[in-house]
Amino acid sequence: MADFDNNQVIDEFRASEGRVGGMFEGVPMLLVTHTGRKSGRRLTTPLVYTRDGDDLVVAASKAGADTHPAWYLNMAADPNVHIELGGEAYDCVARVLADGEERDRRYRAHADQQPQFNEYEAQTSRVIPIVVLSRA
């Protein structure tokens, strides 16, 4: 996600009830506010998501990098997050799936809906974790 300015995406998202343009036009996006594991500050990150029933699913891909994204490490340390989705906002609990059958199933479903995640998976040697966001 280093190819764009998160603050610009966040501002555009909030100004248009969840719609953004540019490289993310038409892509389902949410904002998640999480607590920094080192700083203790509240941080907001735009993320591509898919739905699985009532759950929202995000992949900690970091666009195929060999390290986990900071937002993922923050959610692993403190799973209590706040979601903005379109014009709606609510609290969620993040459940990390780092391996196993459920992680594999949810990753496949996520990548089936958002094919760029197949490319990200091919670019890295790490297993890309899935985070399931469930309404608190």
N, CA, C and O atoms as a MOPAC input file, in Angstrom:
PM7 MOZYME 1SCF
protein

 N      0.80800 1    -1.19100 1     0.00000 1
 C      0.00000 1     0.00000 1     0.00000 1
 C      0.85500 1     1.26000 1     0.00000 1
 O      0.35900 1     2.35100 1     0.28100 1
 N      2.10400 1     1.11500 1    -0.30600 1
 C      2.99000 1     2.27100 1    -0.33100 1
 C      2.80300 1     3.11400 1    -1.58800 1
 O      3.35600 1     4.21000 1    -1.67500 1
 N      2.03200 1     2.62600 1    -2.57100 1
 C      1.85100 1     3.33800 1    -3.82900 1
 C      0.82700 1     4.46400 1    -3.74400 1
 O      0.60900 1     5.15900 1    -4.73600 1
 N      0.20900 1     4.66100 1    -2.61700 1
 C     -0.77600 1     5.72600 1    -2.49600 1
 C     -0.73000 1     6.30800 1    -1.09000 1
 O     -0.12600 1     5.74000 1    -0.18000 1
 N     -1.37800 1     7.44200 1    -0.93800 1
 C     -1.41800 1     8.14800 1     0.33400 1
 C     -2.66300 1     7.71600 1     1.11200 1
 O     -3.78300 1     8.02500 1     0.70500 1
 N     -2.47500 1     7.00400 1     2.22500 1
 C     -3.60700 1     6.55500 1     3.03300 1
 C     -4.50400 1     7.71100 1     3.44300 1
 O     -5.72800 1     7.57700 1     3.41700 1
 N     -3.91900 1     8.84700 1     3.82300 1
 C     -4.73400 1     9.97900 1     4.27400 1
 C     -5.64600 1    10.47500 1     3.17200 1
 O     -6.79500 1    10.83000 1     3.43900 1
 N     -5.16700 1    10.50900 1     1.95100 1
 C     -5.99100 1    10.93900 1     0.82000 1
 C     -7.14600 1     9.95700 1     0.60800 1
 O     -8.28500 1    10.37600 1     0.40000 1
 N     -6.86100 1     8.66900 1     0.66000 1
 C     -7.89700 1     7.64800 1     0.49200 1
 C     -8.91600 1     7.74800 1     1.62500 1
 O    -10.11800 1     7.65300 1     1.37800 1
 N     -8.46300 1     7.93700 1     2.85000 1
 C     -9.36300 1     8.05800 1     4.00000 1
 C    -10.26500 1     9.27900 1     3.83300 1
 O    -11.47400 1     9.18600 1     4.04500 1
 N     -9.69800 1    10.40400 1     3.45900 1
 C    -10.49000 1    11.62200 1     3.27300 1
 C    -11.54000 1    11.42200 1     2.18600 1
 O    -12.70100 1    11.79100 1     2.36700 1
 N    -11.13700 1    10.83800 1     1.05800 1
 C    -12.07300 1    10.60900 1    -0.03900 1
 C    -13.17200 1     9.63200 1     0.38400 1
 O    -14.34200 1     9.84100 1     0.06400 1
 N    -12.80700 1     8.58300 1     1.09000 1
 C    -13.75400 1     7.58300 1     1.58900 1
 C    -14.80900 1     8.25500 1     2.46400 1
 O    -16.00800 1     8.04700 1     2.27300 1
 N    -14.36000 1     9.05600 1     3.41700 1
 C    -15.28800 1     9.70300 1     4.35400 1
 C    -16.15600 1    10.76400 1     3.67700 1
 O    -17.30500 1    10.96500 1     4.07200 1
 N    -15.62500 1    11.43400 1     2.67600 1
 C    -16.37500 1    12.47800 1     1.98500 1
 C    -17.43900 1    11.90300 1     1.04600 1
 O    -18.38000 1    12.60400 1     0.67400 1
 N    -17.29500 1    10.63600 1     0.66300 1
 C    -18.20000 1    10.05800 1    -0.33900 1
 C    -18.90100 1     8.79200 1     0.13900 1
 O    -19.30900 1     7.96500 1    -0.67600 1
 N    -19.04500 1     8.63400 1     1.45800 1
 C    -19.70600 1     7.46500 1     2.05400 1
 C    -19.14000 1     6.13800 1     1.53700 1
 O    -19.88300 1     5.21000 1     1.21800 1
 N    -17.81700 1     6.07400 1     1.46400 1
 C    -17.15700 1     4.81100 1     1.17100 1
 C    -16.74300 1     4.57800 1    -0.25700 1
 O    -16.19400 1     3.52300 1    -0.57300 1
 N    -16.99000 1     5.52800 1    -1.12500 1
 C    -16.57300 1     5.36200 1    -2.51700 1
 C    -15.25800 1     6.10300 1    -2.72600 1
 O    -15.08700 1     7.23200 1    -2.26800 1
 N    -14.34400 1     5.45900 1    -3.41600 1
 C    -13.07100 1     6.08300 1    -3.75700 1
 C    -12.79500 1     5.85200 1    -5.23100 1
 O    -13.34700 1     4.93600 1    -5.84100 1
 N    -11.94400 1     6.68100 1    -5.79300 1
 C    -11.59800 1     6.56300 1    -7.20000 1
 C    -10.19400 1     6.04100 1    -7.38400 1
 O     -9.64800 1     5.34600 1    -6.52800 1
 N     -9.62500 1     6.39000 1    -8.51600 1
 C     -8.26000 1     5.97200 1    -8.81300 1
 C     -8.14800 1     4.46600 1    -8.88800 1
 O     -9.04700 1     3.79000 1    -9.38900 1
 N     -7.04900 1     3.94600 1    -8.39400 1
 C     -6.79400 1     2.50800 1    -8.48400 1
 C     -7.76700 1     1.67400 1    -7.65900 1
 O     -7.82000 1     0.45400 1    -7.81400 1
 N     -8.54600 1     2.32100 1    -6.77500 1
 C     -9.50400 1     1.59000 1    -5.94000 1
 C    -10.95200 1     1.78000 1    -6.37200 1
 O    -11.86900 1     1.34600 1    -5.67500 1
 N    -11.16300 1     2.42000 1    -7.50600 1
 C    -12.53100 1     2.64100 1    -7.97100 1
 C    -13.23300 1     1.30100 1    -8.16800 1
 O    -12.73000 1     0.41700 1    -8.86200 1
 N    -14.40100 1     1.16700 1    -7.54700 1
 C    -15.18900 1    -0.04700 1    -7.66400 1
 C    -14.75700 1    -1.19100 1    -6.76900 1
 O    -15.40200 1    -2.24000 1    -6.75800 1
 N    -13.68000 1    -1.01200 1    -6.01900 1
 C    -13.17500 1    -2.06000 1    -5.12400 1
 C    -13.82000 1    -1.88300 1    -3.74500 1
 O    -13.84700 1    -0.76800 1    -3.22500 1
 N    -14.33800 1    -2.95900 1    -3.14400 1
 C    -14.94500 1    -2.82200 1    -1.82100 1
 C    -13.88800 1    -2.46500 1    -0.78100 1
 O    -12.90900 1    -3.18900 1    -0.59400 1
 N    -14.10000 1    -1.35500 1    -0.12000 1
 C    -13.11800 1    -0.85400 1     0.83800 1
 C    -13.80300 1    -0.47400 1     2.14000 1
 O    -14.94500 1    -0.01600 1     2.15400 1
 N    -13.08500 1    -0.67300 1     3.22100 1
 C    -13.52900 1    -0.22700 1     4.53100 1
 C    -12.37800 1     0.50700 1     5.18900 1
 O    -11.22700 1     0.40000 1     4.76700 1
 N    -12.70800 1     1.24900 1     6.22300 1
 C    -11.68600 1     1.85000 1     7.07400 1
 C    -11.72700 1     1.12500 1     8.40300 1
 O    -12.80200 1     0.89700 1     8.95800 1
 N    -10.56600 1     0.76200 1     8.91300 1
 C    -10.48700 1     0.13800 1    10.22900 1
 C     -9.58800 1     0.99900 1    11.10500 1
 O     -8.47300 1     1.35600 1    10.72400 1
 N    -10.09900 1     1.32300 1    12.28600 1
 C     -9.31700 1     2.07100 1    13.26000 1
 C     -8.88700 1     1.08800 1    14.33500 1
 O     -9.71300 1     0.41400 1    14.95000 1
 N     -7.58600 1     1.02000 1    14.55000 1
 C     -6.96900 1     0.04700 1    15.45300 1
 C     -5.98400 1     0.77400 1    16.35000 1
 O     -5.64500 1     1.93200 1    16.10800 1
 N     -5.53300 1     0.09100 1    17.37800 1
 C     -4.60000 1     0.68700 1    18.33400 1
 C     -3.18200 1     0.22200 1    18.03400 1
 O     -2.91900 1    -0.97500 1    17.92300 1
 N     -2.27300 1     1.18400 1    17.90400 1
 C     -0.87400 1     0.85500 1    17.67100 1
 C     -0.30700 1     0.06300 1    18.83700 1
 O     -0.42600 1     0.48100 1    19.98900 1
 N      0.30000 1    -1.05900 1    18.55200 1
 C      0.81700 1    -1.93900 1    19.61000 1
 C      2.00000 1    -1.33200 1    20.34300 1
 O      2.25700 1    -1.68100 1    21.49500 1
 N      2.72700 1    -0.42700 1    19.69200 1
 C      3.86900 1     0.23300 1    20.33200 1
 C      3.50600 1     1.62100 1    20.83200 1
 O      3.86600 1     1.99800 1    21.94700 1
 N      2.79600 1     2.37800 1    20.01400 1
 C      2.49800 1     3.77600 1    20.34300 1
 C      1.26600 1     3.94000 1    21.22500 1
 O      1.15600 1     4.91000 1    21.97500 1
 N      0.34200 1     2.99100 1    21.13300 1
 C     -0.92100 1     3.12500 1    21.84700 1
 C     -1.87400 1     4.11700 1    21.17800 1
 O     -2.97200 1     4.35500 1    21.68100 1
 N     -1.46200 1     4.69500 1    20.04900 1
 C     -2.30100 1     5.66300 1    19.33200 1
 C     -3.34500 1     4.93600 1    18.49900 1
 O     -3.14200 1     3.79600 1    18.08100 1
 N     -4.46800 1     5.61500 1    18.26200 1
 C     -5.50000 1     5.09700 1    17.36200 1
 C     -5.10000 1     5.44700 1    15.93200 1
 O     -4.82200 1     6.60600 1    15.62500 1
 N     -5.07300 1     4.45300 1    15.07000 1
 C     -4.64200 1     4.59900 1    13.68100 1
 C     -5.74400 1     4.08500 1    12.76100 1
 O     -6.43700 1     3.12400 1    13.09500 1
 N     -5.90400 1     4.71200 1    11.62100 1
 C     -6.92500 1     4.29100 1    10.66100 1
 C     -6.25700 1     3.84800 1     9.36600 1
 O     -5.35900 1     4.51200 1     8.84900 1
 N     -6.71400 1     2.71300 1     8.85800 1
 C     -6.15000 1     2.12400 1     7.65200 1
 C     -7.26800 1     1.73900 1     6.69400 1
 O     -8.22700 1     1.08700 1     7.10700 1
 N     -7.16900 1     2.12900 1     5.41600 1
 C     -8.12400 1     1.63900 1     4.41400 1
 C     -7.72800 1     0.23300 1     3.97300 1
 O     -6.55500 1    -0.04100 1     3.72200 1
 N     -8.71500 1    -0.65300 1     3.88000 1
 C     -8.45500 1    -2.03900 1     3.49600 1
 C     -9.50200 1    -2.54400 1     2.51200 1
 O    -10.67700 1    -2.19400 1     2.61600 1
 N     -9.08000 1    -3.35500 1     1.57100 1
 C     -9.98200 1    -4.06800 1     0.67200 1
 C    -10.57900 1    -5.22500 1     1.46700 1
 O     -9.87200 1    -5.90700 1     2.20900 1
 N    -11.87600 1    -5.44000 1     1.31100 1
 C    -12.53200 1    -6.50800 1     2.07200 1
 C    -13.45000 1    -7.32500 1     1.17100 1
 O    -13.79800 1    -6.91800 1     0.06200 1
 N    -13.82700 1    -8.48500 1     1.68200 1
 C    -14.90600 1    -9.28600 1     1.11200 1
 C    -15.82400 1    -9.67100 1     2.26800 1
 O    -15.47500 1    -9.52700 1     3.44000 1
 N    -16.97900 1   -10.15200 1     1.91300 1
 C    -17.94800 1   -10.60700 1     2.92000 1
 C    -18.00000 1   -12.12700 1     2.93900 1
 O    -17.87300 1   -12.79100 1     1.91000 1
 N    -18.19100 1   -12.65500 1     4.14400 1
 C    -18.44500 1   -14.07300 1     4.33200 1
 C    -19.57000 1   -14.14300 1     5.35700 1
 O    -19.32300 1   -14.13500 1     6.56300 1
 N    -20.79600 1   -14.21000 1     4.87400 1
 C    -21.94600 1   -14.12400 1     5.77700 1
 C    -21.97600 1   -12.74000 1     6.40300 1
 O    -21.92100 1   -11.73100 1     5.70000 1
 N    -22.06300 1   -12.69500 1     7.72700 1
 C    -22.06600 1   -11.41800 1     8.44200 1
 C    -20.66100 1   -10.88700 1     8.70100 1
 O    -20.50000 1    -9.75300 1     9.15200 1
 N    -19.65100 1   -11.69300 1     8.42200 1
 C    -18.26500 1   -11.29400 1     8.67400 1
 C    -17.69500 1   -10.49800 1     7.51000 1
 O    -18.07000 1   -10.69200 1     6.35400 1
 N    -16.77900 1    -9.59800 1     7.84600 1
 C    -15.95600 1    -8.91500 1     6.85200 1
 C    -14.58300 1    -9.57700 1     6.90600 1
 O    -14.08000 1    -9.88300 1     7.98700 1
 N    -13.98800 1    -9.79500 1     5.75500 1
 C    -12.72500 1   -10.52300 1     5.67600 1
 C    -11.68700 1    -9.65100 1     4.98500 1
 O    -11.93600 1    -9.10300 1     3.91100 1
 N    -10.51900 1    -9.52800 1     5.61300 1
 C     -9.40000 1    -8.80000 1     5.02100 1
 C     -8.16700 1    -9.70500 1     5.04800 1
 O     -8.02000 1   -10.55900 1     5.92300 1
 N     -7.29800 1    -9.49600 1     4.08000 1
 C     -6.07200 1   -10.29700 1     3.98800 1
 C     -4.88000 1    -9.40200 1     4.28800 1
 O     -4.77000 1    -8.30000 1     3.75100 1
 N     -3.99600 1    -9.87900 1     5.14400 1
 C     -2.79800 1    -9.12100 1     5.54600 1
 C     -1.69800 1    -9.32200 1     4.51600 1
 O     -0.61800 1    -9.81800 1     4.83600 1
 N     -1.98100 1    -8.93400 1     3.27800 1
 C     -1.08500 1    -9.22900 1     2.16300 1
 C      0.09000 1    -8.27600 1     2.04500 1
 O      1.17700 1    -8.68000 1     1.63400 1
 N     -0.11500 1    -7.02200 1     2.39800 1
 C      0.90400 1    -5.97700 1     2.18700 1
 C      1.40800 1    -6.04700 1     0.74400 1
 O      2.59800 1    -5.90100 1     0.46800 1
 N      0.44000 1    -6.28100 1    -0.17800 1
 C      0.71200 1    -6.35000 1    -1.61900 1
 C      1.81500 1    -7.35600 1    -1.97200 1
 O      2.57500 1    -7.14400 1    -2.91700 1
 N      1.89600 1    -8.44700 1    -1.21000 1
 C      2.84900 1    -9.50300 1    -1.50500 1
 C      4.20900 1    -9.34100 1    -0.86200 1
 O      5.13500 1   -10.08200 1    -1.19100 1
 N      4.35300 1    -8.39100 1     0.04500 1
 C      5.63100 1    -8.19400 1     0.74800 1
 C      5.92400 1    -9.39000 1     1.65300 1
 O      5.01900 1   -10.14400 1     2.01400 1
 N      7.18600 1    -9.55300 1     2.01100 1
 C      7.59700 1   -10.66300 1     2.86800 1
 C      7.42800 1   -10.38900 1     4.35800 1
 O      7.77700 1   -11.23000 1     5.18600 1
 N      6.89700 1    -9.22200 1     4.70400 1
 C      6.62800 1    -8.89200 1     6.11200 1
 C      5.15600 1    -8.57900 1     6.28000 1
 O      4.48700 1    -8.16800 1     5.33100 1
 N      4.65800 1    -8.77100 1     7.47900 1
 C      3.26100 1    -8.46500 1     7.78800 1
 C      3.04500 1    -6.95700 1     7.86200 1
 O      3.94100 1    -6.22000 1     8.27400 1
 N      1.86200 1    -6.49800 1     7.46500 1
 C      1.56100 1    -5.07600 1     7.61600 1
 C      1.37900 1    -4.70600 1     9.08900 1
 O      0.96400 1    -5.53500 1     9.89900 1
 N      1.69000 1    -3.46600 1     9.42100 1
 C      1.58100 1    -3.00000 1    10.81000 1
 C      0.16000 1    -3.13400 1    11.34000 1
 O     -0.04000 1    -3.50800 1    12.49500 1
 N     -0.82800 1    -2.83200 1    10.50100 1
 C     -2.21800 1    -2.91800 1    10.97700 1
 C     -2.55000 1    -4.33300 1    11.44300 1
 O     -3.28100 1    -4.51000 1    12.41800 1
 N     -2.02300 1    -5.33000 1    10.75800 1
 C     -2.25700 1    -6.72200 1    11.14700 1
 C     -1.61900 1    -7.01400 1    12.50900 1
 O     -2.25400 1    -7.61500 1    13.37500 1
 N     -0.39200 1    -6.59900 1    12.69400 1
 C      0.28300 1    -6.82000 1    13.97700 1
 C     -0.46000 1    -6.10500 1    15.10300 1
 O     -0.54900 1    -6.61400 1    16.22000 1
 N     -0.99000 1    -4.92300 1    14.80000 1
 C     -1.77200 1    -4.18600 1    15.79700 1
 C     -3.04400 1    -4.93800 1    16.17100 1
 O     -3.38500 1    -5.02300 1    17.35100 1
 N     -3.75000 1    -5.48300 1    15.18300 1
 C     -4.98200 1    -6.22800 1    15.46300 1
 C     -4.69500 1    -7.53400 1    16.18600 1
 O     -5.50100 1    -7.97800 1    17.00400 1
 N     -3.55900 1    -8.15400 1    15.89700 1
 C     -3.18400 1    -9.37000 1    16.61300 1
 C     -2.92900 1    -9.05900 1    18.08600 1
 O     -3.20900 1    -9.88500 1    18.95500 1
 N     -2.39800 1    -7.87000 1    18.36500 1
 C     -2.11500 1    -7.46500 1    19.74400 1
 C     -3.37000 1    -6.98200 1    20.47400 1
 O     -3.51500 1    -7.21700 1    21.67300 1
 N     -4.28100 1    -6.30500 1    19.75600 1
 C     -5.52300 1    -5.78700 1    20.34500 1
 C     -6.62100 1    -5.92700 1    19.30200 1
 O     -6.68500 1    -5.13100 1    18.36400 1
 N     -7.48000 1    -6.91900 1    19.44800 1
 C     -8.48100 1    -7.20400 1    18.42200 1
 C     -9.69500 1    -6.27500 1    18.41500 1
 O    -10.57700 1    -6.43400 1    17.57100 1
 N     -9.76200 1    -5.33000 1    19.31300 1
 C    -10.90500 1    -4.42000 1    19.36800 1
 C    -10.68400 1    -3.26400 1    18.40000 1
 O     -9.80000 1    -2.42900 1    18.59900 1
 N    -11.50400 1    -3.22700 1    17.34400 1
 C    -11.34000 1    -2.25400 1    16.28000 1
 C    -12.66100 1    -1.55300 1    15.98800 1
 O    -13.72100 1    -1.97000 1    16.45300 1
 N    -12.57300 1    -0.48200 1    15.21200 1
 C    -13.75300 1     0.26800 1    14.78200 1
 C    -13.75400 1     0.28800 1    13.25900 1
 O    -12.73100 1     0.57800 1    12.63800 1
 N    -14.88500 1    -0.01500 1    12.66700 1
 C    -15.02100 1    -0.12900 1    11.21800 1
 C    -15.88600 1     1.00900 1    10.69200 1
 O    -16.88600 1     1.38300 1    11.30500 1
 N    -15.48500 1     1.55300 1     9.54300 1
 C    -16.33700 1     2.45600 1     8.77100 1
 C    -16.56300 1     1.77400 1     7.43200 1
 O    -15.62000 1     1.39000 1     6.74100 1
 N    -17.82600 1     1.63300 1     7.08800 1
 C    -18.20200 1     0.90200 1     5.88700 1
 C    -19.34100 1     1.66200 1     5.22600 1
 O    -20.47700 1     1.62300 1     5.69700 1
 N    -19.03600 1     2.35200 1     4.13300 1
 C    -20.04300 1     3.21100 1     3.52300 1
 C    -20.42400 1     4.28900 1     4.51900 1
 O    -19.54200 1     4.95000 1     5.06700 1
 N    -21.69200 1     4.48300 1     4.76600 1
 C    -22.15000 1     5.47900 1     5.73000 1
 C    -22.33800 1     4.92900 1     7.12500 1
 O    -22.85600 1     5.62500 1     7.99900 1
 N    -21.93200 1     3.70500 1     7.35100 1
 C    -22.13300 1     3.03900 1     8.63800 1
 C    -20.80000 1     2.91000 1     9.38000 1
 O    -19.74600 1     2.75900 1     8.76200 1
 N    -20.86300 1     2.97200 1    10.71600 1
 C    -19.66500 1     2.78200 1    11.54300 1
 C    -20.06600 1     1.97000 1    12.76800 1
 O    -21.12500 1     2.18600 1    13.35700 1
 N    -19.19000 1     1.02500 1    13.14100 1
 C    -19.48600 1     0.18400 1    14.29700 1
 C    -18.21100 1    -0.50000 1    14.78500 1
 O    -17.20300 1    -0.54600 1    14.08100 1
 N    -18.27900 1    -1.02700 1    16.00300 1
 C    -17.15200 1    -1.73400 1    16.59500 1
 C    -17.15500 1    -3.19800 1    16.15600 1
 O    -18.20300 1    -3.81100 1    15.95300 1
 N    -15.95000 1    -3.72700 1    16.01800 1
 C    -15.76300 1    -5.12800 1    15.63400 1
 C    -14.68600 1    -5.76000 1    16.50000 1
 O    -13.90200 1    -5.07800 1    17.15900 1
 N    -14.67600 1    -7.06500 1    16.47400 1
 C    -13.59100 1    -7.84100 1    17.06200 1
 C    -12.88700 1    -8.54100 1    15.90400 1
 O    -13.52600 1    -9.18000 1    15.06800 1
 N    -11.57100 1    -8.41100 1    15.86700 1
 C    -10.75700 1    -9.01100 1    14.81200 1
 C    -10.25500 1   -10.37400 1    15.27700 1
 O     -9.69300 1   -10.51400 1    16.36300 1
 N    -10.47200 1   -11.37100 1    14.42800 1
 C     -9.97700 1   -12.72500 1    14.71700 1
 C     -8.96200 1   -13.08600 1    13.64300 1
 O     -9.28400 1   -13.13400 1    12.45600 1
 N     -7.73700 1   -13.33700 1    14.07300 1
 C     -6.63100 1   -13.63100 1    13.16500 1
 C     -6.60600 1   -15.11600 1    12.83700 1
 O     -6.67700 1   -15.97400 1    13.71700 1
 N     -6.50300 1   -15.39200 1    11.53200 1
 C     -6.33100 1   -16.76400 1    11.05100 1
 C     -4.99100 1   -16.81700 1    10.33500 1
 O     -4.87700 1   -16.39300 1     9.18500 1
 N     -3.98200 1   -17.33700 1    11.01400 1
 C     -2.62500 1   -17.35700 1    10.46100 1
 C     -2.33200 1   -18.63000 1     9.67000 1
 O     -1.42400 1   -18.64800 1     8.83900 1
 N     -3.09000 1   -19.68500 1     9.92100 1
 C     -2.89500 1   -20.94400 1     9.20200 1
 C     -4.12300 1   -21.81900 1     9.40000 1
 O     -5.05800 1   -21.44200 1    10.10700 1
 N     -4.11400 1   -22.96600 1     8.78400 1
 C     -5.19100 1   -23.92800 1     8.97400 1
 C     -6.25400 1   -23.88900 1     7.89300 1
 O     -6.22900 1   -23.04400 1     6.99700 1
 N     -7.18800 1   -24.82200 1     7.99600 1
 C     -8.22900 1   -25.00600 1     6.98900 1
 C     -9.12400 1   -23.78100 1     6.85400 1
 O     -9.43500 1   -23.35800 1     5.74000 1
 N     -9.53700 1   -23.21200 1     7.97600 1
 C    -10.42200 1   -22.04600 1     7.88700 1
 C     -9.71400 1   -20.88000 1     7.20700 1
 O    -10.31200 1   -20.18600 1     6.38500 1
 N     -8.44800 1   -20.65900 1     7.54300 1
 C     -7.68100 1   -19.58600 1     6.89700 1
 C     -7.59800 1   -19.84600 1     5.39100 1
 O     -7.82000 1   -18.93900 1     4.58800 1
 N     -7.28000 1   -21.08100 1     5.01400 1
 C     -7.14400 1   -21.41800 1     3.60400 1
 C     -8.46300 1   -21.21500 1     2.85700 1
 O     -8.47700 1   -20.64900 1     1.76400 1
 N     -9.55900 1   -21.67200 1     3.43900 1
 C    -10.88100 1   -21.53300 1     2.81500 1
 C    -11.24000 1   -20.06500 1     2.63300 1
 O    -11.69300 1   -19.65700 1     1.56400 1
 N    -11.03600 1   -19.27900 1     3.67700 1
 C    -11.39000 1   -17.85500 1     3.59500 1
 C    -10.44900 1   -17.09900 1     2.65500 1
 O    -10.88300 1   -16.17000 1     1.97400 1
 N     -9.18600 1   -17.47400 1     2.60600 1
 C     -8.27400 1   -16.81000 1     1.67700 1
 C     -8.69400 1   -17.10500 1     0.23700 1
 O     -8.73200 1   -16.20100 1    -0.59800 1
 N     -9.00800 1   -18.36700 1    -0.05300 1
 C     -9.43100 1   -18.73100 1    -1.41500 1
 C    -10.67300 1   -17.93800 1    -1.81600 1
 O    -10.73300 1   -17.40200 1    -2.92200 1
 N    -11.65600 1   -17.86000 1    -0.93300 1
 C    -12.88800 1   -17.11900 1    -1.23000 1
 C    -12.57700 1   -15.64300 1    -1.44400 1
 O    -13.14200 1   -15.01100 1    -2.33600 1
 N    -11.68300 1   -15.09200 1    -0.63000 1
 C    -11.28300 1   -13.69000 1    -0.75300 1
 C    -10.59900 1   -13.46300 1    -2.10300 1
 O    -10.91900 1   -12.50500 1    -2.80600 1
 N     -9.67200 1   -14.32900 1    -2.46300 1
 C     -8.94000 1   -14.18700 1    -3.72000 1
 C     -9.82800 1   -14.46000 1    -4.93200 1
 O     -9.59100 1   -13.90800 1    -6.00600 1
 N    -10.84300 1   -15.30500 1    -4.77200 1
 C    -11.78600 1   -15.52600 1    -5.87300 1
 C    -12.53800 1   -14.23700 1    -6.19700 1
 O    -12.83300 1   -13.96500 1    -7.36000 1
 N    -12.84500 1   -13.44700 1    -5.17500 1
 C    -13.57200 1   -12.19000 1    -5.37100 1
 C    -12.64200 1   -11.02300 1    -5.71000 1
 O    -13.05400 1   -10.07300 1    -6.37500 1
 N    -11.40500 1   -11.09500 1    -5.25700 1
 C    -10.41100 1   -10.04100 1    -5.47500 1
 C     -9.13300 1   -10.70200 1    -6.00800 1
 O     -8.20700 1   -10.95900 1    -5.23800 1
 N     -9.07300 1   -10.98100 1    -7.32300 1
 C     -7.98700 1   -11.79300 1    -7.89700 1
 C     -6.57100 1   -11.27200 1    -7.66000 1
 O     -5.62400 1   -12.05500 1    -7.73500 1
 N     -6.39200 1    -9.99200 1    -7.38000 1
 C     -5.03700 1    -9.48500 1    -7.12800 1
 C     -4.39600 1   -10.19500 1    -5.93100 1
 O     -3.17100 1   -10.21400 1    -5.81200 1
 N     -5.20300 1   -10.77200 1    -5.05300 1
 C     -4.63900 1   -11.46200 1    -3.89300 1
 C     -3.97000 1   -12.78400 1    -4.28600 1
 O     -3.12700 1   -13.28700 1    -3.54400 1
 N     -4.33200 1   -13.35100 1    -5.43900 1
 C     -3.59400 1   -14.50800 1    -5.96300 1
 C     -2.17200 1   -14.08800 1    -6.31800 1
 O     -1.22100 1   -14.82400 1    -6.05300 1
 N     -2.02500 1   -12.90600 1    -6.91700 1
 C     -0.70500 1   -12.38500 1    -7.26500 1
 C      0.12000 1   -12.11000 1    -6.00800 1
 O      1.30600 1   -12.43500 1    -5.95400 1
 N     -0.50500 1   -11.51800 1    -5.01200 1
 C      0.21300 1   -11.20700 1    -3.77000 1
 C      0.73600 1   -12.48700 1    -3.13800 1
 O      1.87200 1   -12.53500 1    -2.66700 1
 N     -0.09300 1   -13.52000 1    -3.12700 1
 C      0.29800 1   -14.80200 1    -2.53600 1
 C      1.49400 1   -15.40200 1    -3.27600 1
 O      2.37800 1   -15.99600 1    -2.65900 1
 N      1.51400 1   -15.24500 1    -4.59500 1
 C      2.60100 1   -15.79900 1    -5.40300 1
 C      3.91000 1   -15.03600 1    -5.21000 1
 O      4.98200 1   -15.58600 1    -5.46300 1
 N      3.84000 1   -13.79300 1    -4.77200 1
 C      5.02600 1   -12.94700 1    -4.62500 1
 C      5.78100 1   -13.15200 1    -3.32200 1
 O      6.91000 1   -12.68100 1    -3.18400 1
 N      5.17900 1   -13.84200 1    -2.37100 1
 C      5.80600 1   -13.94600 1    -1.05500 1
 C      5.95200 1   -15.39600 1    -0.62000 1
 O      5.20800 1   -16.27100 1    -1.06500 1
 N      6.91400 1   -15.63500 1     0.25000 1
 C      7.09300 1   -16.97700 1     0.79700 1
 C      6.29600 1   -17.16500 1     2.09000 1
 O      6.15200 1   -18.28700 1     2.57600 1
 N      5.78100 1   -16.07000 1     2.64300 1
 C      5.02000 1   -16.20300 1     3.89000 1
 C      3.57000 1   -16.58200 1     3.60200 1
 O      3.05400 1   -16.32400 1     2.51400 1
 N      2.93300 1   -17.18700 1     4.57500 1
 C      1.50200 1   -17.43700 1     4.49400 1
 C      0.81300 1   -16.12600 1     4.86200 1
 O      1.04800 1   -15.57600 1     5.93800 1
 N     -0.03700 1   -15.62900 1     3.96600 1
 C     -0.72400 1   -14.36700 1     4.21400 1
 C     -1.90100 1   -14.62300 1     5.15400 1
 O     -2.82600 1   -15.35900 1     4.80900 1
 N     -1.86600 1   -14.02200 1     6.32800 1
 C     -2.96300 1   -14.23000 1     7.27300 1
 C     -4.26400 1   -13.58200 1     6.80300 1
 O     -4.26400 1   -12.63100 1     6.02100 1
 N     -5.33600 1   -14.11200 1     7.29100 1
 C     -6.68000 1   -13.55800 1     7.09700 1
 C     -7.12000 1   -13.00100 1     8.44100 1
 O     -6.81900 1   -13.57000 1     9.49000 1
 N     -7.83700 1   -11.88100 1     8.39900 1
 C     -8.44200 1   -11.33200 1     9.60500 1
 C     -9.93600 1   -11.27300 1     9.35700 1
 O    -10.39400 1   -10.68300 1     8.37800 1
 N    -10.69300 1   -11.89300 1    10.25600 1
 C    -12.14400 1   -11.89800 1    10.19400 1
 C    -12.64600 1   -10.84800 1    11.17500 1
 O    -12.32800 1   -10.88000 1    12.36400 1
 N    -13.43400 1    -9.91900 1    10.65400 1
 C    -13.98400 1    -8.83300 1    11.47200 1
 C    -15.45200 1    -9.11500 1    11.72700 1
 O    -16.26100 1    -9.15600 1    10.79900 1
 N    -15.78800 1    -9.31100 1    12.99800 1
 C    -17.15900 1    -9.60100 1    13.39100 1
 C    -17.68300 1    -8.48800 1    14.27000 1
 O    -16.99100 1    -8.00300 1    15.16500 1
 N    -18.92100 1    -8.08600 1    14.00000 1
 C    -19.52400 1    -7.01100 1    14.77900 1
 C    -19.49600 1    -7.35500 1    16.26100 1
 O    -19.83600 1    -8.46600 1    16.66800 1
 N    -19.08100 1    -6.37200 1    17.05700 1
 C    -18.96200 1    -6.59300 1    18.51900 1
 C    -20.33600 1    -6.61500 1    19.15700 1
 O    -20.45000 1    -6.78800 1    20.37100 1

